[in-house]
């Protein structure tokens, strides 16, 4: 029997934020914006090269968080991990290079980056809906808020100071990292079998 999918974010969950400061995230609430029905045009020529260079520089030298690889490997015993990142889809190759360089790529069934031009929470909700993901690990409180209100079974919110101070739904569980997610999944599996 196939294990249920679990969506896992990249920045702040797997990949260490620059200087250890997770600045782009915020607590909830989040008001969803209208969905984009068509893909944005891909820039061409010099603009495309400049955007790819900027993406490469933005993630150059960033390391994984301490427990990320072991955490995903442990989660794999109970769920099928799918990477869902709101990083720009133009950098999909760079994302896969980073994952491969740090030993993550083989741990994910699929890797999805944002080629729709949607804000991060909306993109992640769109992917959860499309793929049938009922559990998600993220560090952004706005994502947790939107996924919680849209009925995901469980959202694991990676604790950072900038996502505190909001009353998330009962289906949001604050965690210290991916190993804690794995321990909680193991405890749930044991409770169901015992």
PyMOL commands that place a pseudoatom at each C-alpha (Angstrom):
pseudoatom trace, name=CA, resn=UNK, resi=1, chain=A, elem=C, hetatm=0, pos=[0.000, 0.000, 0.000]
pseudoatom trace, name=CA, resn=UNK, resi=2, chain=A, elem=C, hetatm=0, pos=[1.272, 3.471, -0.895]
pseudoatom trace, name=CA, resn=UNK, resi=3, chain=A, elem=C, hetatm=0, pos=[2.126, 5.745, 2.002]
pseudoatom trace, name=CA, resn=UNK, resi=4, chain=A, elem=C, hetatm=0, pos=[0.259, 9.077, 2.111]
pseudoatom trace, name=CA, resn=UNK, resi=5, chain=A, elem=C, hetatm=0, pos=[2.052, 12.096, 0.670]
pseudoatom trace, name=CA, resn=UNK, resi=6, chain=A, elem=C, hetatm=0, pos=[3.541, 14.757, 2.920]
pseudoatom trace, name=CA, resn=UNK, resi=7, chain=A, elem=C, hetatm=0, pos=[4.532, 18.103, 1.440]
pseudoatom trace, name=CA, resn=UNK, resi=8, chain=A, elem=C, hetatm=0, pos=[7.788, 19.587, 2.695]
pseudoatom trace, name=CA, resn=UNK, resi=9, chain=A, elem=C, hetatm=0, pos=[8.957, 23.164, 2.147]
pseudoatom trace, name=CA, resn=UNK, resi=10, chain=A, elem=C, hetatm=0, pos=[12.591, 23.960, 1.399]
pseudoatom trace, name=CA, resn=UNK, resi=11, chain=A, elem=C, hetatm=0, pos=[13.732, 27.271, 2.892]
pseudoatom trace, name=CA, resn=UNK, resi=12, chain=A, elem=C, hetatm=0, pos=[13.680, 27.355, 6.680]
pseudoatom trace, name=CA, resn=UNK, resi=13, chain=A, elem=C, hetatm=0, pos=[12.713, 23.668, 6.854]
pseudoatom trace, name=CA, resn=UNK, resi=14, chain=A, elem=C, hetatm=0, pos=[15.514, 21.938, 4.914]
pseudoatom trace, name=CA, resn=UNK, resi=15, chain=A, elem=C, hetatm=0, pos=[17.775, 24.812, 3.843]
pseudoatom trace, name=CA, resn=UNK, resi=16, chain=A, elem=C, hetatm=0, pos=[19.275, 27.132, 6.465]
pseudoatom trace, name=CA, resn=UNK, resi=17, chain=A, elem=C, hetatm=0, pos=[18.207, 30.783, 6.054]
pseudoatom trace, name=CA, resn=UNK, resi=18, chain=A, elem=C, hetatm=0, pos=[20.973, 33.300, 5.238]
pseudoatom trace, name=CA, resn=UNK, resi=19, chain=A, elem=C, hetatm=0, pos=[22.867, 34.228, 8.425]
pseudoatom trace, name=CA, resn=UNK, resi=20, chain=A, elem=C, hetatm=0, pos=[20.376, 32.049, 10.328]
pseudoatom trace, name=CA, resn=UNK, resi=21, chain=A, elem=C, hetatm=0, pos=[17.732, 34.798, 10.081]
pseudoatom trace, name=CA, resn=UNK, resi=22, chain=A, elem=C, hetatm=0, pos=[14.444, 33.662, 8.596]
pseudoatom trace, name=CA, resn=UNK, resi=23, chain=A, elem=C, hetatm=0, pos=[13.307, 37.136, 7.497]
pseudoatom trace, name=CA, resn=UNK, resi=24, chain=A, elem=C, hetatm=0, pos=[10.767, 36.462, 4.685]
pseudoatom trace, name=CA, resn=UNK, resi=25, chain=A, elem=C, hetatm=0, pos=[8.325, 34.527, 6.873]
pseudoatom trace, name=CA, resn=UNK, resi=26, chain=A, elem=C, hetatm=0, pos=[5.557, 35.994, 9.031]
pseudoatom trace, name=CA, resn=UNK, resi=27, chain=A, elem=C, hetatm=0, pos=[2.790, 34.793, 11.344]
pseudoatom trace, name=CA, resn=UNK, resi=28, chain=A, elem=C, hetatm=0, pos=[-0.773, 34.407, 10.081]
pseudoatom trace, name=CA, resn=UNK, resi=29, chain=A, elem=C, hetatm=0, pos=[-3.320, 35.431, 9.084]
pseudoatom trace, name=CA, resn=UNK, resi=30, chain=A, elem=C, hetatm=0, pos=[-3.206, 35.192, 5.319]
pseudoatom trace, name=CA, resn=UNK, resi=31, chain=A, elem=C, hetatm=0, pos=[-5.881, 36.292, 2.896]
pseudoatom trace, name=CA, resn=UNK, resi=32, chain=A, elem=C, hetatm=0, pos=[-5.755, 34.285, -0.302]
pseudoatom trace, name=CA, resn=UNK, resi=33, chain=A, elem=C, hetatm=0, pos=[-5.411, 36.139, -3.578]
pseudoatom trace, name=CA, resn=UNK, resi=34, chain=A, elem=C, hetatm=0, pos=[-7.207, 35.183, -6.791]
pseudoatom trace, name=CA, resn=UNK, resi=35, chain=A, elem=C, hetatm=0, pos=[-5.531, 32.302, -8.556]
pseudoatom trace, name=CA, resn=UNK, resi=36, chain=A, elem=C, hetatm=0, pos=[-3.499, 32.827, -11.688]
pseudoatom trace, name=CA, resn=UNK, resi=37, chain=A, elem=C, hetatm=0, pos=[-5.125, 30.785, -14.435]
pseudoatom trace, name=CA, resn=UNK, resi=38, chain=A, elem=C, hetatm=0, pos=[-2.242, 30.833, -16.893]
pseudoatom trace, name=CA, resn=UNK, resi=39, chain=A, elem=C, hetatm=0, pos=[1.467, 30.474, -16.490]
pseudoatom trace, name=CA, resn=UNK, resi=40, chain=A, elem=C, hetatm=0, pos=[3.533, 33.628, -16.590]
pseudoatom trace, name=CA, resn=UNK, resi=41, chain=A, elem=C, hetatm=0, pos=[5.629, 34.121, -19.683]
pseudoatom trace, name=CA, resn=UNK, resi=42, chain=A, elem=C, hetatm=0, pos=[9.227, 33.050, -19.273]
pseudoatom trace, name=CA, resn=UNK, resi=43, chain=A, elem=C, hetatm=0, pos=[11.596, 35.993, -19.640]
pseudoatom trace, name=CA, resn=UNK, resi=44, chain=A, elem=C, hetatm=0, pos=[14.076, 35.688, -22.460]
pseudoatom trace, name=CA, resn=UNK, resi=45, chain=A, elem=C, hetatm=0, pos=[17.647, 36.655, -23.228]
pseudoatom trace, name=CA, resn=UNK, resi=46, chain=A, elem=C, hetatm=0, pos=[19.544, 38.896, -20.858]
pseudoatom trace, name=CA, resn=UNK, resi=47, chain=A, elem=C, hetatm=0, pos=[16.685, 39.196, -18.355]
pseudoatom trace, name=CA, resn=UNK, resi=48, chain=A, elem=C, hetatm=0, pos=[16.427, 35.408, -18.005]
pseudoatom trace, name=CA, resn=UNK, resi=49, chain=A, elem=C, hetatm=0, pos=[20.195, 35.090, -17.501]
pseudoatom trace, name=CA, resn=UNK, resi=50, chain=A, elem=C, hetatm=0, pos=[20.154, 37.868, -14.876]
pseudoatom trace, name=CA, resn=UNK, resi=51, chain=A, elem=C, hetatm=0, pos=[17.270, 36.232, -12.997]
pseudoatom trace, name=CA, resn=UNK, resi=52, chain=A, elem=C, hetatm=0, pos=[19.017, 32.845, -12.966]
pseudoatom trace, name=CA, resn=UNK, resi=53, chain=A, elem=C, hetatm=0, pos=[22.270, 34.444, -11.771]
pseudoatom trace, name=CA, resn=UNK, resi=54, chain=A, elem=C, hetatm=0, pos=[20.411, 36.228, -8.979]
pseudoatom trace, name=CA, resn=UNK, resi=55, chain=A, elem=C, hetatm=0, pos=[18.769, 32.946, -7.920]
pseudoatom trace, name=CA, resn=UNK, resi=56, chain=A, elem=C, hetatm=0, pos=[22.149, 31.209, -7.957]
pseudoatom trace, name=CA, resn=UNK, resi=57, chain=A, elem=C, hetatm=0, pos=[23.747, 33.940, -5.806]
pseudoatom trace, name=CA, resn=UNK, resi=58, chain=A, elem=C, hetatm=0, pos=[20.774, 33.976, -3.432]
pseudoatom trace, name=CA, resn=UNK, resi=59, chain=A, elem=C, hetatm=0, pos=[21.330, 30.326, -2.495]
pseudoatom trace, name=CA, resn=UNK, resi=60, chain=A, elem=C, hetatm=0, pos=[25.104, 30.066, -2.958]
pseudoatom trace, name=CA, resn=UNK, resi=61, chain=A, elem=C, hetatm=0, pos=[26.796, 28.569, 0.077]
pseudoatom trace, name=CA, resn=UNK, resi=62, chain=A, elem=C, hetatm=0, pos=[23.618, 27.858, 2.048]
pseudoatom trace, name=CA, resn=UNK, resi=63, chain=A, elem=C, hetatm=0, pos=[23.755, 24.651, 4.056]
pseudoatom trace, name=CA, resn=UNK, resi=64, chain=A, elem=C, hetatm=0, pos=[21.026, 22.274, 5.215]
pseudoatom trace, name=CA, resn=UNK, resi=65, chain=A, elem=C, hetatm=0, pos=[19.550, 22.532, 8.706]
pseudoatom trace, name=CA, resn=UNK, resi=66, chain=A, elem=C, hetatm=0, pos=[21.062, 20.032, 11.158]
pseudoatom trace, name=CA, resn=UNK, resi=67, chain=A, elem=C, hetatm=0, pos=[18.329, 17.403, 11.288]
pseudoatom trace, name=CA, resn=UNK, resi=68, chain=A, elem=C, hetatm=0, pos=[16.912, 17.849, 7.794]
pseudoatom trace, name=CA, resn=UNK, resi=69, chain=A, elem=C, hetatm=0, pos=[18.336, 14.844, 5.946]
pseudoatom trace, name=CA, resn=UNK, resi=70, chain=A, elem=C, hetatm=0, pos=[17.892, 12.366, 8.799]
pseudoatom trace, name=CA, resn=UNK, resi=71, chain=A, elem=C, hetatm=0, pos=[14.436, 13.794, 9.448]
pseudoatom trace, name=CA, resn=UNK, resi=72, chain=A, elem=C, hetatm=0, pos=[13.247, 13.264, 5.880]
pseudoatom trace, name=CA, resn=UNK, resi=73, chain=A, elem=C, hetatm=0, pos=[14.759, 9.782, 5.794]
pseudoatom trace, name=CA, resn=UNK, resi=74, chain=A, elem=C, hetatm=0, pos=[12.866, 8.952, 9.018]
pseudoatom trace, name=CA, resn=UNK, resi=75, chain=A, elem=C, hetatm=0, pos=[9.627, 10.517, 7.756]
pseudoatom trace, name=CA, resn=UNK, resi=76, chain=A, elem=C, hetatm=0, pos=[9.913, 8.241, 4.695]
pseudoatom trace, name=CA, resn=UNK, resi=77, chain=A, elem=C, hetatm=0, pos=[9.106, 5.226, 6.873]
pseudoatom trace, name=CA, resn=UNK, resi=78, chain=A, elem=C, hetatm=0, pos=[5.576, 6.623, 7.358]
pseudoatom trace, name=CA, resn=UNK, resi=79, chain=A, elem=C, hetatm=0, pos=[4.924, 9.054, 4.473]
pseudoatom trace, name=CA, resn=UNK, resi=80, chain=A, elem=C, hetatm=0, pos=[6.029, 9.731, 0.897]
pseudoatom trace, name=CA, resn=UNK, resi=81, chain=A, elem=C, hetatm=0, pos=[7.872, 13.084, 0.911]
pseudoatom trace, name=CA, resn=UNK, resi=82, chain=A, elem=C, hetatm=0, pos=[7.193, 15.592, -1.869]
pseudoatom trace, name=CA, resn=UNK, resi=83, chain=A, elem=C, hetatm=0, pos=[9.151, 18.853, -1.999]
pseudoatom trace, name=CA, resn=UNK, resi=84, chain=A, elem=C, hetatm=0, pos=[6.909, 21.876, -2.597]
pseudoatom trace, name=CA, resn=UNK, resi=85, chain=A, elem=C, hetatm=0, pos=[8.870, 25.123, -2.656]
pseudoatom trace, name=CA, resn=UNK, resi=86, chain=A, elem=C, hetatm=0, pos=[7.721, 28.566, -3.650]
pseudoatom trace, name=CA, resn=UNK, resi=87, chain=A, elem=C, hetatm=0, pos=[11.166, 29.262, -5.063]
pseudoatom trace, name=CA, resn=UNK, resi=88, chain=A, elem=C, hetatm=0, pos=[10.797, 30.563, -8.596]
pseudoatom trace, name=CA, resn=UNK, resi=89, chain=A, elem=C, hetatm=0, pos=[10.355, 27.783, -11.150]
pseudoatom trace, name=CA, resn=UNK, resi=90, chain=A, elem=C, hetatm=0, pos=[13.090, 29.363, -13.291]
pseudoatom trace, name=CA, resn=UNK, resi=91, chain=A, elem=C, hetatm=0, pos=[15.532, 28.014, -10.733]
pseudoatom trace, name=CA, resn=UNK, resi=92, chain=A, elem=C, hetatm=0, pos=[14.227, 24.423, -10.825]
pseudoatom trace, name=CA, resn=UNK, resi=93, chain=A, elem=C, hetatm=0, pos=[17.588, 23.136, -12.042]
pseudoatom trace, name=CA, resn=UNK, resi=94, chain=A, elem=C, hetatm=0, pos=[19.415, 24.984, -9.264]
pseudoatom trace, name=CA, resn=UNK, resi=95, chain=A, elem=C, hetatm=0, pos=[17.011, 23.567, -6.679]
pseudoatom trace, name=CA, resn=UNK, resi=96, chain=A, elem=C, hetatm=0, pos=[17.671, 20.020, -7.870]
pseudoatom trace, name=CA, resn=UNK, resi=97, chain=A, elem=C, hetatm=0, pos=[21.451, 20.672, -7.939]
pseudoatom trace, name=CA, resn=UNK, resi=98, chain=A, elem=C, hetatm=0, pos=[21.355, 21.880, -4.329]
pseudoatom trace, name=CA, resn=UNK, resi=99, chain=A, elem=C, hetatm=0, pos=[19.237, 18.904, -3.249]
pseudoatom trace, name=CA, resn=UNK, resi=100, chain=A, elem=C, hetatm=0, pos=[21.569, 16.471, -5.020]
pseudoatom trace, name=CA, resn=UNK, resi=101, chain=A, elem=C, hetatm=0, pos=[24.725, 18.103, -3.637]
pseudoatom trace, name=CA, resn=UNK, resi=102, chain=A, elem=C, hetatm=0, pos=[23.439, 17.711, -0.081]
pseudoatom trace, name=CA, resn=UNK, resi=103, chain=A, elem=C, hetatm=0, pos=[22.003, 14.190, -0.469]
pseudoatom trace, name=CA, resn=UNK, resi=104, chain=A, elem=C, hetatm=0, pos=[18.307, 15.112, -0.502]
pseudoatom trace, name=CA, resn=UNK, resi=105, chain=A, elem=C, hetatm=0, pos=[17.145, 14.577, -4.070]
pseudoatom trace, name=CA, resn=UNK, resi=106, chain=A, elem=C, hetatm=0, pos=[16.688, 10.804, -3.784]
pseudoatom trace, name=CA, resn=UNK, resi=107, chain=A, elem=C, hetatm=0, pos=[14.550, 11.261, -0.654]
pseudoatom trace, name=CA, resn=UNK, resi=108, chain=A, elem=C, hetatm=0, pos=[11.730, 12.990, -2.562]
pseudoatom trace, name=CA, resn=UNK, resi=109, chain=A, elem=C, hetatm=0, pos=[9.260, 11.355, -4.903]
pseudoatom trace, name=CA, resn=UNK, resi=110, chain=A, elem=C, hetatm=0, pos=[8.704, 14.684, -6.669]
pseudoatom trace, name=CA, resn=UNK, resi=111, chain=A, elem=C, hetatm=0, pos=[10.092, 18.226, -6.596]
pseudoatom trace, name=CA, resn=UNK, resi=112, chain=A, elem=C, hetatm=0, pos=[7.742, 21.152, -7.352]
pseudoatom trace, name=CA, resn=UNK, resi=113, chain=A, elem=C, hetatm=0, pos=[8.798, 24.799, -7.666]
pseudoatom trace, name=CA, resn=UNK, resi=114, chain=A, elem=C, hetatm=0, pos=[6.577, 27.798, -8.303]
pseudoatom trace, name=CA, resn=UNK, resi=115, chain=A, elem=C, hetatm=0, pos=[6.210, 28.333, -12.051]
pseudoatom trace, name=CA, resn=UNK, resi=116, chain=A, elem=C, hetatm=0, pos=[2.680, 29.751, -11.626]
pseudoatom trace, name=CA, resn=UNK, resi=117, chain=A, elem=C, hetatm=0, pos=[3.605, 33.151, -10.241]
pseudoatom trace, name=CA, resn=UNK, resi=118, chain=A, elem=C, hetatm=0, pos=[1.388, 32.639, -7.188]
pseudoatom trace, name=CA, resn=UNK, resi=119, chain=A, elem=C, hetatm=0, pos=[2.245, 33.965, -3.717]
pseudoatom trace, name=CA, resn=UNK, resi=120, chain=A, elem=C, hetatm=0, pos=[3.836, 31.247, -1.582]
pseudoatom trace, name=CA, resn=UNK, resi=121, chain=A, elem=C, hetatm=0, pos=[0.734, 30.290, 0.495]
pseudoatom trace, name=CA, resn=UNK, resi=122, chain=A, elem=C, hetatm=0, pos=[-1.501, 30.141, -2.590]
pseudoatom trace, name=CA, resn=UNK, resi=123, chain=A, elem=C, hetatm=0, pos=[1.036, 28.081, -4.538]
pseudoatom trace, name=CA, resn=UNK, resi=124, chain=A, elem=C, hetatm=0, pos=[1.387, 25.570, -1.713]
pseudoatom trace, name=CA, resn=UNK, resi=125, chain=A, elem=C, hetatm=0, pos=[-2.395, 25.280, -1.300]
pseudoatom trace, name=CA, resn=UNK, resi=126, chain=A, elem=C, hetatm=0, pos=[-2.716, 24.791, -5.076]
pseudoatom trace, name=CA, resn=UNK, resi=127, chain=A, elem=C, hetatm=0, pos=[-0.129, 21.974, -5.018]
pseudoatom trace, name=CA, resn=UNK, resi=128, chain=A, elem=C, hetatm=0, pos=[-1.711, 20.301, -1.973]
pseudoatom trace, name=CA, resn=UNK, resi=129, chain=A, elem=C, hetatm=0, pos=[-5.078, 20.345, -3.771]
pseudoatom trace, name=CA, resn=UNK, resi=130, chain=A, elem=C, hetatm=0, pos=[-3.634, 19.071, -7.036]
pseudoatom trace, name=CA, resn=UNK, resi=131, chain=A, elem=C, hetatm=0, pos=[-1.535, 16.272, -5.509]
pseudoatom trace, name=CA, resn=UNK, resi=132, chain=A, elem=C, hetatm=0, pos=[-3.883, 15.239, -2.681]
pseudoatom trace, name=CA, resn=UNK, resi=133, chain=A, elem=C, hetatm=0, pos=[-1.431, 16.221, 0.063]
pseudoatom trace, name=CA, resn=UNK, resi=134, chain=A, elem=C, hetatm=0, pos=[-3.078, 16.200, 3.502]
pseudoatom trace, name=CA, resn=UNK, resi=135, chain=A, elem=C, hetatm=0, pos=[-0.009, 16.933, 5.653]
pseudoatom trace, name=CA, resn=UNK, resi=136, chain=A, elem=C, hetatm=0, pos=[2.563, 19.677, 5.144]
pseudoatom trace, name=CA, resn=UNK, resi=137, chain=A, elem=C, hetatm=0, pos=[5.739, 20.946, 6.826]
pseudoatom trace, name=CA, resn=UNK, resi=138, chain=A, elem=C, hetatm=0, pos=[6.461, 24.666, 6.467]
pseudoatom trace, name=CA, resn=UNK, resi=139, chain=A, elem=C, hetatm=0, pos=[8.046, 27.537, 8.346]
pseudoatom trace, name=CA, resn=UNK, resi=140, chain=A, elem=C, hetatm=0, pos=[5.807, 30.388, 7.187]
pseudoatom trace, name=CA, resn=UNK, resi=141, chain=A, elem=C, hetatm=0, pos=[2.832, 31.124, 9.433]
pseudoatom trace, name=CA, resn=UNK, resi=142, chain=A, elem=C, hetatm=0, pos=[0.866, 32.492, 6.487]
pseudoatom trace, name=CA, resn=UNK, resi=143, chain=A, elem=C, hetatm=0, pos=[1.155, 29.114, 4.737]
pseudoatom trace, name=CA, resn=UNK, resi=144, chain=A, elem=C, hetatm=0, pos=[0.152, 27.288, 7.932]
pseudoatom trace, name=CA, resn=UNK, resi=145, chain=A, elem=C, hetatm=0, pos=[-2.843, 29.611, 8.330]
pseudoatom trace, name=CA, resn=UNK, resi=146, chain=A, elem=C, hetatm=0, pos=[-4.126, 29.121, 4.779]
pseudoatom trace, name=CA, resn=UNK, resi=147, chain=A, elem=C, hetatm=0, pos=[-3.582, 25.336, 4.748]
pseudoatom trace, name=CA, resn=UNK, resi=148, chain=A, elem=C, hetatm=0, pos=[-5.191, 25.025, 8.172]
pseudoatom trace, name=CA, resn=UNK, resi=149, chain=A, elem=C, hetatm=0, pos=[-8.297, 26.970, 7.171]
pseudoatom trace, name=CA, resn=UNK, resi=150, chain=A, elem=C, hetatm=0, pos=[-8.587, 24.945, 3.962]
pseudoatom trace, name=CA, resn=UNK, resi=151, chain=A, elem=C, hetatm=0, pos=[-8.804, 21.692, 5.899]
pseudoatom trace, name=CA, resn=UNK, resi=152, chain=A, elem=C, hetatm=0, pos=[-5.443, 19.965, 5.649]
pseudoatom trace, name=CA, resn=UNK, resi=153, chain=A, elem=C, hetatm=0, pos=[-5.289, 17.142, 8.171]
pseudoatom trace, name=CA, resn=UNK, resi=154, chain=A, elem=C, hetatm=0, pos=[-2.033, 18.337, 9.790]
pseudoatom trace, name=CA, resn=UNK, resi=155, chain=A, elem=C, hetatm=0, pos=[0.401, 21.209, 9.264]
pseudoatom trace, name=CA, resn=UNK, resi=156, chain=A, elem=C, hetatm=0, pos=[3.756, 20.985, 11.025]
pseudoatom trace, name=CA, resn=UNK, resi=157, chain=A, elem=C, hetatm=0, pos=[5.033, 24.544, 11.546]
pseudoatom trace, name=CA, resn=UNK, resi=158, chain=A, elem=C, hetatm=0, pos=[8.827, 24.692, 11.890]
pseudoatom trace, name=CA, resn=UNK, resi=159, chain=A, elem=C, hetatm=0, pos=[9.352, 27.051, 14.813]
pseudoatom trace, name=CA, resn=UNK, resi=160, chain=A, elem=C, hetatm=0, pos=[11.063, 30.370, 14.091]
pseudoatom trace, name=CA, resn=UNK, resi=161, chain=A, elem=C, hetatm=0, pos=[10.677, 33.613, 16.077]
pseudoatom trace, name=CA, resn=UNK, resi=162, chain=A, elem=C, hetatm=0, pos=[8.996, 35.347, 13.117]
pseudoatom trace, name=CA, resn=UNK, resi=163, chain=A, elem=C, hetatm=0, pos=[6.094, 32.854, 12.902]
pseudoatom trace, name=CA, resn=UNK, resi=164, chain=A, elem=C, hetatm=0, pos=[5.086, 33.175, 16.557]
pseudoatom trace, name=CA, resn=UNK, resi=165, chain=A, elem=C, hetatm=0, pos=[2.310, 35.273, 18.075]
pseudoatom trace, name=CA, resn=UNK, resi=166, chain=A, elem=C, hetatm=0, pos=[-0.693, 33.979, 16.125]
pseudoatom trace, name=CA, resn=UNK, resi=167, chain=A, elem=C, hetatm=0, pos=[-3.373, 31.500, 17.193]
pseudoatom trace, name=CA, resn=UNK, resi=168, chain=A, elem=C, hetatm=0, pos=[-3.188, 28.828, 14.481]
pseudoatom trace, name=CA, resn=UNK, resi=169, chain=A, elem=C, hetatm=0, pos=[-5.844, 26.162, 14.073]
pseudoatom trace, name=CA, resn=UNK, resi=170, chain=A, elem=C, hetatm=0, pos=[-5.889, 22.910, 16.041]
pseudoatom trace, name=CA, resn=UNK, resi=171, chain=A, elem=C, hetatm=0, pos=[-4.471, 21.094, 13.017]
pseudoatom trace, name=CA, resn=UNK, resi=172, chain=A, elem=C, hetatm=0, pos=[-1.227, 23.147, 13.219]
pseudoatom trace, name=CA, resn=UNK, resi=173, chain=A, elem=C, hetatm=0, pos=[1.530, 21.590, 15.315]
pseudoatom trace, name=CA, resn=UNK, resi=174, chain=A, elem=C, hetatm=0, pos=[4.660, 23.605, 16.082]
pseudoatom trace, name=CA, resn=UNK, resi=175, chain=A, elem=C, hetatm=0, pos=[7.873, 21.533, 15.732]
pseudoatom trace, name=CA, resn=UNK, resi=176, chain=A, elem=C, hetatm=0, pos=[11.587, 22.138, 16.248]
pseudoatom trace, name=CA, resn=UNK, resi=177, chain=A, elem=C, hetatm=0, pos=[12.592, 20.320, 13.066]
pseudoatom trace, name=CA, resn=UNK, resi=178, chain=A, elem=C, hetatm=0, pos=[12.015, 17.393, 10.764]
pseudoatom trace, name=CA, resn=UNK, resi=179, chain=A, elem=C, hetatm=0, pos=[13.159, 14.774, 13.292]
pseudoatom trace, name=CA, resn=UNK, resi=180, chain=A, elem=C, hetatm=0, pos=[10.328, 15.894, 15.571]
pseudoatom trace, name=CA, resn=UNK, resi=181, chain=A, elem=C, hetatm=0, pos=[7.886, 15.429, 12.681]
pseudoatom trace, name=CA, resn=UNK, resi=182, chain=A, elem=C, hetatm=0, pos=[9.245, 11.884, 12.218]
pseudoatom trace, name=CA, resn=UNK, resi=183, chain=A, elem=C, hetatm=0, pos=[8.892, 11.135, 15.950]
pseudoatom trace, name=CA, resn=UNK, resi=184, chain=A, elem=C, hetatm=0, pos=[5.285, 12.348, 15.947]
pseudoatom trace, name=CA, resn=UNK, resi=185, chain=A, elem=C, hetatm=0, pos=[4.460, 10.222, 12.878]
pseudoatom trace, name=CA, resn=UNK, resi=186, chain=A, elem=C, hetatm=0, pos=[6.087, 7.197, 14.553]
pseudoatom trace, name=CA, resn=UNK, resi=187, chain=A, elem=C, hetatm=0, pos=[4.052, 7.776, 17.740]
pseudoatom trace, name=CA, resn=UNK, resi=188, chain=A, elem=C, hetatm=0, pos=[0.838, 8.087, 15.691]
pseudoatom trace, name=CA, resn=UNK, resi=189, chain=A, elem=C, hetatm=0, pos=[1.617, 4.834, 13.846]
pseudoatom trace, name=CA, resn=UNK, resi=190, chain=A, elem=C, hetatm=0, pos=[2.339, 3.036, 17.115]
pseudoatom trace, name=CA, resn=UNK, resi=191, chain=A, elem=C, hetatm=0, pos=[-0.891, 4.320, 18.684]
pseudoatom trace, name=CA, resn=UNK, resi=192, chain=A, elem=C, hetatm=0, pos=[-2.901, 3.074, 15.688]
pseudoatom trace, name=CA, resn=UNK, resi=193, chain=A, elem=C, hetatm=0, pos=[-1.283, -0.372, 15.735]
pseudoatom trace, name=CA, resn=UNK, resi=194, chain=A, elem=C, hetatm=0, pos=[-1.448, -0.800, 19.525]
for i in range(1, 194): cmd.bond("trace and resi %d" % i, "trace and resi %d" % (i + 1))
show_as sticks, trace
zoom trace
